[in-house]
Amino acid sequence: MITNVSGTAATGTTAADAAMKKSTGMNKDDFLKLFVTQLQNQDPLNPQDGTQFITQLAQLTQVEQAYNTNTNLQGMLNQGGNSMSMAAVSLIGKQIEAAGSQVNLQSGAPSAVNFSLAQPANQVTVSVLDAGGAVVKTLSGGAKGAGAGSVAWDGTNNAGAALASGVYSFSVTATDAGGNSVASTPIVKGKVDGVDMSGAAPVLSIGSVKLNLTDVTSVSEGA
């Protein structure tokens, strides 16, 4: 009868058991074989305490439940990742707004440097920086109201020479009539033209500007 139990356990292996064995080196069938072997080889005149067997069975159950829980959680995470990828792809062609201090320059075309002010400012100054962090253009935006605002950039440097196409960063400095600093938030606006899903999270493209999906704050139909 003991042999039959062992045989039944061996033939009852499922895909989940196989995955558990690959991950941990042992599944419940292997444990049962060891358990049955213990029963077969114990001294009939000095049998082991039955509570030890019960404890071993409880430990097996705990290990299996923990493994199954981890497997289910991983499945949920994978589903969440797939949903995020679908959401990112659906943004292609849409106009988005996101947190970020990058501006995409296409040679020969003006670009808008976008930001948001916490309160009205008497003077707004935008500094455009190259990849090395050097200021290549200083833009005066004059007075701006609270909320979303922008300053046009013609794509030239401070000497009036056209700059190469690519991604530039920017910083915004704003002051009120009394010369006090006004809080500002840099913003990226544009139409999504691609999605990179090769990493752990989708990355959106607006020209050469790359943005994480989680940075997006608003979406509208593309112009």
N, C-alpha and C positions, 0 to 999 in steps of 0.2 A: 504493500500500500504506500509506503514511503517512497519507493521508486516511482510509482505512478504520479505522486505529487510532484516529484522532481521533473518528470517528463512533461507534465502538464505545464509547469512553470516555464520550461524551456521553449515550448511551442507557442506560448502566449505572448512572446515578445512583440511589442508594437514599435511603430516608428519613433514614438516618444521615448520608449525604453532605449532604443538604439542611440538616439541623440543624447540621452542622459549618460549612457555608457561612454560615448565618445568624449563627452565633456568632463565627466568625473572619474572615468575608469571602471565604474561598476554601476549596474542597474539593479532593480529589485529581484530579477531572476537570479543574478549572481549571488545576491544576499541570501535568497531562499535556498540555493544549493549549499552554501556554507552552513546555513541554519540546519538543513536536513543532515548534512555530514556530521554536525555536532550531535544530533540526536542518535545517529547510527553508531557513533563511536564512544558515547558516554558509557561509563561503568554501570551496568545494571544494579550492582550491589551498592553503588554510591552515586546515584543520579544527581545531576546538577540541580541547583535551586531553580524552580520554575519561574520565579520572579526575574531571573536573569534573562530568560528567553523572552519574557514579556517586555522587558526593558529594551532588548535588542530589536524586537518588532516595532516598538514605539519609535526608536531611533531611525529605523528604516523609513517609517511613515513620515517623520519630520523632514528627513533628507529629501524624500521624493516630493513632498509638498513644497518645500523651499525651491527645489529645482523647477517644478511646474509653475510656481509663482513668478520666478525670474523669467521663464520662457514666455509666459503670458504678458508680462510687463514689456519685454523686448518686442513682442508682437504689437503691442499698443504704441510703442515708440516708433516702430517702423510705419504703422498706419499714419501716425501724426506727421512723420517725415514726408510720406507720400502726399498727404493733404497740403502740406506747406509747398511742395513742389508744384502741385496743381494750381495753388493760389498764385504762385510766382509766375507761371506760364500765362495765366489768365490776364496778367497785367501788361503783356506785350501790346503795344499800340495805345496804351492808356497814358494819360497825363497824371503824373504823381508829384507829390511834395514830400520831402523827407528831411530829416535832420542831417546836416553835413555842411562842410565848409569847402566844397570843391566846385569848380566851374569848368565847363567844357568849352574849349576854344576851337573853332573851325576857321582856318585862315581865310580872311576876306569877309567874314560875317561877324557882326557884333554879337556880344553875349550879355546876358543880364546877370548881375550879381544880386542874389536875393537874400533877404534877412527879415527879422521881425524885431520890433522895438517894444520894450516894456511900457514906455511912455513917450510922449512927443519929444523930439530932439531938435535943438536949434542948429546943430551941425553934425553931419554924418560923414565920416571919412572911411573909405574902403582901401585896404592895402592888398594888392594881388601879388602872390609869391610864386616863384618857380619851384621845381622839384627839390632844389637845394635849400629852400627856405629864404632865398634872397628876394627882397621887394623889387618887383619889376615895373609896377604901375601903382600910382596913388590916385584915387578917384575921390573927388569932392561931391557929395550928394546933397549938400545944402540942408535945409530944414525938412524934416520928415515927421509925419504923424505917427501915433502909436499903432502897433500892429504890423502887418506885412508891408514891406517896401522893397525897392530895388534901385540899383544904379547901373546905367548902361556902360559897357566897356567895348571900345572899338577894336580891341585885339592888339593895340600897340603898347610899347613900353614907354617909360618916361621921356625917352629921347625922340619918340614919335615913330620908331621903327616897328614894322609888323613882326609879331612874335609867331613862333611855330605853333601849329595845331597841337592840341593835347590837353592834358588835365593840369589845371593850376589851382592852388588853394588860395583862400582869402581870409582876412580878418576884418572886423568892423569895429570902429570906435565912434561912439556917439556921446554928445554932451548937450545939456539943456542950456537955457539962457543964462543961468548963473555959473556955467562952466563945470557943473557937476556931471559925473559920468552917468550915462543911461545904459541900462542892461540891454544887450542885443543877442540874438540867436541866429547863427548862420543857417541858411536853408538851401536845399537843392531842389530845383524844379525842372521838369522836362518830360519828354515822352520816352517810355521804356521801349528799347529796340532789341533787347536780348536778355536771356537768362542763363547763367552758368550754374549747373547743378552738379559739378564735379566734386565739390567740397561737402562738408557736413551740413551746410545750410545754403539755400539758393542765394545767388548774388545777381542783382539786377544791373543792367547796363543802360546808361543814357549817354550815347556816344562813347567817349572814353572814360566816363565817370562810372565807378562801381559802387553799388549800395547794397547793404544787407536788407533783406525783406522786412526785418523787424524795425528798420529805421523809417519806414514809410508811415506818414501821418495822415495823408489824404490821397484819394484817387478820384479822377474824373475822366470823362470821355476825351480821347485824344482830339486835338484840333485838326 
